């Protein structure tokens, strides 16, 4: 299982809001596919999937605020 | 890094959106270093990810009846208006060449606007916590970006012509009850889009064109 983590987005940016999930739980994703869109201030940021596999759990749904370093989702790559 | 300038002139929003997406794909695939798309739009209201029902002062149907198009788009920020009296700029830049930092890039865009308008003898400043460029409490330029694989798209627009400002009344710009202004209004003279275009292009090439 691979953790999808909210990466560093820039100096002074400590959190972002989940604005769109491109996949649903149970769907197959490929490495580098757009997985989730995050919004911060005047920017949206598409986070690509770190690996290929099945999206097994979404820990933060659309509208939720997430801190840098927190786990957003789990991908089953087995 | 080579910065390609793509000048679309007066263009429909969707047409420019397609050019943006096409250019974005090229930069992501390394078929192109970076690009600067310049254009003016036919009247259009766009709603960013932070927009809500409160962002519009008039119903969607009434806005469309005025001949103004309305689109939900994938950039950050709230509602904004684009018209032919503005210069709109979409920098499609690979931040990997610079700094992978959203905050840095937003402040860089503000600096570019501020130094471009300083060339026209207009003292513009930034307001902490409110992205964009301001003259006192009036907004003269708006910023809203999107990033994919650390390549930027969407961007900024600068209000140039004063007769194009009335349509801002259709929305709450950036979701707030703020005043907007234009270069013509502040300078008390006619300002051509070309003046602003060449100044901005100079600054862009100087600051971001040589990495």
Interface residues (C-beta under 8 A of the other chain):
Chain A: X9 X10 X11 X12 X13 X19 X20 X32 X34 X37 X39 X40 X41 X42 X43 X44 X45 X46 X48
Chain B: X48 X49 X50 X74 X75 X76 X77 X100 X101 X102 X103 X104 X105 X106 X131 X143 X144 X145 X146 X147 X148 X149
